[in-house]
Amino acid sequence: MTINDGVHGMVERDKMSSSVKKMRDFYAQKQDAAIFQTEFWVPDFTIEKWKNEGQITGEENLHELFGYDDQAKIELYGIGWTESEMCPKFETIVLEDRGEHEVAQDEVGRHVLFFKGKRTGFMPEYIDHPVKDFATWEKNIKWRLDPNTSERYKNFDETIAQIKKDASEGKVICQRLAGGCMYLRSLMGPLEWLYMIHDEPELINDCMETWFHLADKFLEKYQQHITYDELFIAEDICYNSGPLISPDMVREYFFPYYQQLISNTKARQIDKNRKLFIQIDTDGKASSVIDLYKEIGMDYMSPFEVASGSDVVECILATIF
């Protein structure tokens, strides 16, 4: 007998809130499904500006002001997003004072030019990255990506209890993780990792094997207790005219690890009837990589950046059909 607790089996629809039903209908691609209303991203400085202008009293009334739906999707972290998830992290320290600006070491070992005393709300300039070759990879980074480090699972029991509660309400349980492009870029730099694919492919493969080992063991630990609905991979493989590397390079350096991770995750699901959705995040002009990522079973891609020439309707249709 199936237990419909959101872990062993899907919660009955009549036990879901209206917001959760809308979210589930989106994932089911239900015809004429209502649009789920949610905020994409409002930076802190925008919130402060609105508060200073008297437009809002605080973030708490944005929900009412804009008619957002209640939370229906739980997004989990712990294995990276825009950079790799290191444990322990690098010490965040100021390295150089440049008047209105300062150079600081961030938590993943990059040297970054910031406005003095300000870390968010703008695109910083990345000056240096921790991986230059095999020696710096092993000295600075590889040991920080050990999936068995106890600190990585701090407050694990409390986290699992909350996820189970959310799952029991039918909410979508999504695991975010840094994809190969985001991960390598944060280690080596946005230009340098592209050269490394040509100059040191063995290093790229070792980095990706380490990526896979961390992600797989992390997911395995959580899957002893929960069932996932989605893996959301932060890739950013495109720029304003298309992909940063060729489809053949994506297939060679990323897809073997993605395919094994997805296969392992599906095989470990407690609810064997649950579809595991795969979403790929990339900025830039993404139309040419949609069919490519379908090869690993991608269900959705986002955000289809109009400023880079992505036709949203064309991209959505290409993703679905």
N, C-alpha and C positions, 0 to 999 in steps of 0.2 A: 504493500500500500504506500503510495506516494504522500510524503508530508509536504504540504504546500506552505512552506515557511520562508520561501525566497532563497533558500540554500539547496534543499533537496528537491524542491519543485516550485514552480511559479505560483505566486499568490493569486487567489481568485480575484477576478476583476472587480467584483462588488466590494472588495475590501480595500481597493485602491482609491486614493484621493483623485479629484478631477485633474489636478496637475500631473500626477503620475500616469493616469490614463492617456493624457495627451502625449506624454513623452513615450510611452509604450506604443502608441499608435504611430508615432513618427518612425520608431525603429522597425515596426512591422510594415512600413510603407502603406498604411491603410489609406484607401482612396478617400479623398475629401477630408482627411484628418485636419483638425484645428492646428493652427500655428502656435507653437510653444513660445511664449513671450519671456525673454530673459536678456539680461545685460551681457554684452560681449566683453567689454573692458572699459572701466572708467578709472583713469589714473588718479592718484592721491591729489595732485595739484588741481585737477578739475573739480574734485569734491570740495577742496578748500576754497576755490574761486566761487563756486555756487553758494557755499555757506557765507562767504564774505559779502556776496551780493544780496543775501537774504532770500535766495531762491529755495533753499532747503535748510533744515535745521541740523541735518546729519544724514549719514548713509541709511539710517533705519527707515526713513520715509521715501526713499527712492522707489521701493516696491509699490507703494500706493500711488506715487506720482506718475509713474510710467506704466502701471498696470501689469507688472511682472507676475508670472505664475509662481506658485510656491516651488521650493526645491524638489526636484524629481530625479536628479542624477547626482550620484556621489562619486567624486573624482579623487582617486587615491594616488599618492606620490610615493617616493622612496627609492626609485630607480631612475631618477633624472627626468629632465624635461628639456630645457634649453642648454643644459650642460650635463656632464656626468655627475653621478651621485657618489661623492667621496666620503669615506668614513675611516679615519678622522678627516675633517675638512682642514684646509690650510688656514693659518692664522690670518685674519684680516688686519692689515697694518698699512699705515701711510709710509711710502718709501721716499717721496720727494715732494717738496713744496714748490709750486710754480705760480705763486701769487693768487690769482682768482681760481686756479686749478690745483689739483694735487694728483700725484700718481700713487695708487694704492694696489696692494696685492689682495685679490679677492679670495673667496673661500674655495675656489677650484684652481688656484695657483697662477692666475693670469695677472699681468701688470696692466692696470687700467687707468686712463686719464679721466678724472671726474671733475665736475664743479666742486669747489672746496666745500666739504661738509654735506654734500648732497649725493645720494646714491641711486635714486629712482626718478622716473618721470621724463627721461631723455635718453638718447642713444649715446653711450659712452664711446671713447676711442680705446681700442685694445692695442696695447703697445707690444706685449710679449706674452708667450704661452709656454707652459711647462715642459712640453715634449718636443725635443729636437731630433732625437735618434733613439736607438734601443736603450742606451745607457741612461738617458734622462727619463725615459718611459718607466724603466724598472726602478730607478732611484726615487722619482718624484710621485708616480701615479699608481702603478700596477698594484702595489700592496694596499692602497687605499680603496680598492674595488673588490676586496675580499667579501663574499656574501655571508661568511660565517662570523663576521665581527658582531659581537653581542650588542654593541651600542647602536647598530643599524636597526635593531628591533626594540628599541626603548618604548615602553608603554604598550607593548604588543597586545597583551590580554585586553586592555581597555579599548584599544583600537578595534580588535576583532568583535568585541561585544557591541560596539556602536555600529559597525558594518552590518552585523546580523540584525540589529534593530531596524536599520534602514532597509535591508533586504526584505524584512518581514512586512514592510509597507509597500513593497513592489517597486521600490526605487531602483533605477539602473545603476549597477555597480561597475564603474569604469576605472581601469588601471592606466595611468599615464606613464610613459617611459620615453627616454631620449632615444631617438633612432640613430643610425650610423652616421649620417651627415652632421647632425647637431653635436653628437658625441665627439667625433673626430675633430670638428671645427673648434670645439671648446678646448681640446687638448693641444692642438697644433697651430690653429689660426685659420681664418677663412680662405686664405690663399695657399698657405703652406701645406694643408692636408691634401690639396689637389695635386701638388708636386710629389708628395710622399707616395701617392698611389703609383706613380711612375718610377720614382727613385728607390723607394723602400717598401715594396709590396709585402714583404715578410713582416715588417713592423705593423702595417695596416691589418694584416690577418691576425697577428697576435693581439692587437688592440680589440678587434672584433670578437675573437674567441673569449677574451676576458669579459667583454660586454655581454656576450651570450651566457657565460657561466654565472655572472651576477644576476642577470634578469631571470634566468631559469630557476635558480635556487631561491630567489626572493619570491617569485610567483608560487613555487612549490610549497613554501612554508605557509603562505596565505591560503592556498587552495586546500589545505588540510581542514579548513574551517568554513570557507565561503565558496560560492560559485560566482564567477565573473560573467558580466554581460558584454564587456567590450575591452579590447586593448587599443589604446589611442597612442600612436607612435609619432613623436615630434621629429619630422624629417628636414623640412626646409631645403629640399633638393633642387629647387628652382630659383632663378633670379628673374630679371625683367624681360628676358628673351627666351627663356626655356631652362632645361636642366643644366646643372653645373658639371656633371660628368655624363658620359655616354650610357645608354641603356645596358650595353654589354658590361660596363664596369659596375653598374648597380647590381646586375645579376651575379657577377663574380664575387664582389666584396661584401654585399649586404644580404642578398636573398637567401643564401644557404643558412645563415644564422636566423633570419626572420622565419623562414619556413620551418626550421627545427623548433624554434621557440613557440610558434603558433601550434604546431602539431603536438608538442609536449603539453601545452596549456589545455588544449581541447581534450586530450586523453586523460588529464587529471581532474576534469570538472566533476564535482559531486553530483550535480544534476546533469545526467548524460543526455537529456533531451534539450538542454539549453543551447541556443545558437550563440556562438561567440562572435560578436561583430568586430571587424578590424577597420579602424579609421586611421588615415594618414593625414598629418598636418604638414602643409607646405605653403609658404608664401610664393610670390613670383608667378610667372606665366606657366600654369600647371597642365594645360590641355594635353600636351604631348606625352605626359607621364601617366595619364589615367589608365590606359590599357596596360602599361608596364606594371603598375602596382596591382592590377587585377590578377596578375600571375601568382601573387601570394595570397589571394583570397580577399583583397580589400573590398569592403562594402561601401565606405564613405571616404571622401576626401574633403578637406577644408583648408583655408577659408575662401579660395578662389578670388584672388586679389585683383580687383578691377583696375587699379592703378598700374598694374603690370600687363594689362591687355587680356586678362582672363574674361571670357564671356561666360557669365554665371549660368545662364540657361543651357548653353552648349555643354559646359562642363558637368552640370548635374545630369543631363540626359546621357552623356557619355559614361558617367559613373554607374547609373542605374541599369542601362541597357547594353 
